[in-house]
Amino acid sequence: MSEYSISTQIKLPFDRALIETRKALEEEDFVVITEIDLQTQLAKKLNQQIRPYVILGVWVPAWEFEALRKEPDIGLLMPSHVCLWDNGDGTCTLATANLKHLCHVENNPPLAEAARQVNARLRAVANWVQTTWMDDLPKTTTN
């Protein structure tokens, strides 16, 4: 993980990880407003093959509305992007931008707070999806 991203390895196959990512985003009040299937688009436009790779454009409408009221050009950073790609070994990587590095939040306390809230929720999404595979483990009981 770089200082500019929040990323984690997911121990799930790509299709399942995408389903779980959508569930986790919904749990954190994010709405998926765009989806780009890079594997399909690059095959169609450039006749190039890549691993499964999806970019989800997500937002929390109430937060975006408040941010736009305070600073209209913040729309340049909307929506937040959540990327998911297949690592080719039965795992995936889930990544999103670390929003505190995308704007000069130290000069704008309301936006700094909004960035912290969005970051916290995006981290929760990553953590939730990362531990989903544990639900598939057999339950052991002790007497």
N, C-alpha and C positions, 0 to 999 in steps of 0.2 A: 504494500500500500504506500503510495506516495503522499506527501503532505497536501496534495491538491485533490486527493480522492478518498473516498470511503469505499473500501472493497473487501470482499471476503470470498473464500472458496466454499462452494456449496457441494456437499456430498450427495448429489442427486443427479439423475440424468436430465438433460436439457428440458424436455417437455414438462416433466414434473416440476422442475425448478421454476419454470415460467408460470405454471399454475399457482405454485406456492408464493411466488413473488407478488402476483396479482392479489392473492388473499391477504398477504401481509400489508400491502399498500392500502387496501380497503380498510383493514383494521386500524391503520394509522390515519384514516380520513383523507387519503390521497385519492384523486380521481385520475384515471388514465385517459388523457385526451388525444394522444397520438401514439401510434405504434409503427415503427419502421423495422421491417424484416430485412436486414442487410444481406443475408444469404440470398434471398429471392431477388431483391432489387439489383444486386451486383451481377447475378447470373443473367437477369433480363437486360440490363443496360450495357454491361461490359463483357458479357459472356465469360465471367470469371467465377470460379468456385471458391467459397470460403466456408469455414465451419459455421454452424448455426450461431447467429448473432442478432439479438433484438435490442432496439432502443425504445424504451417507453418514455413518453413525455407525460409527466405527472404534475399535479398541483393540488393545493387546498384552496378552493375558490375564495373563501372568506379572507384568507391571508393575502392572497394575490390582490384582491380588491383593495384592502387596506394599504398594501405596499404601493400600489399604483396611485392611490389618492395622495400619498406623501411624496412620491418621486416617480413621475410618469416614465422616465427612461429606464426604470428597473425592469420594464417589460422586455428589454433586450436579454435578460437573463431567465425569462420564463419560456416554457415550463422547465421544471427541473427534469433532468434526464436520469433514468435508471437503465444501465446497460447490463445485459446478461449474455454471456457467450459460453459455448461448449469448449471444454479444455481437451476433449478427445480421449479422456481416460475415465469416463463415467462421472466426472465432476464438472461443475460450471464455475464461472466467476461472476459475481454480482458486483457492480461498481456504480458509483454516483459521484458527482463533484462535491467537494467539501466547500460549501457555499461561503464560508468566512473568507476564503481567498478570492472570491469572484468580485467583490466590491469593497470599497473602503469603508467598512462598517464602523471603524473606530471614530469616524467623523459624523456618524448618523446613528445615535443610540436606538431609535425605533427599528431601523433596518437591521442593526446588529442583533437585537432581540429576536426579530423575525428569522434571521439566518440561523441563530442558535436553536430556535424551535424546529425549524425545518430540518436542520442537521440531526437533531435528537430523534426526530421521527424517522428520518432515512436510516439512521444507525439502528433503530429498533426494527425496521424492515429487514435490514441485512442480518441482524442477529436472529430474528424469527425464522427466516428462511434457512439460515445456516444450521439451526438446530432441528428443523423439520424432519430430517432423515432419522432422528432419534425416535420418532414416533413409530417407525417401522421395526424397531428392535423388539425381539420377543420379550414379553414381560416375565420377570422371574418372581416367584413368590417364595417366601421363607416361612417356615412354621416354627 
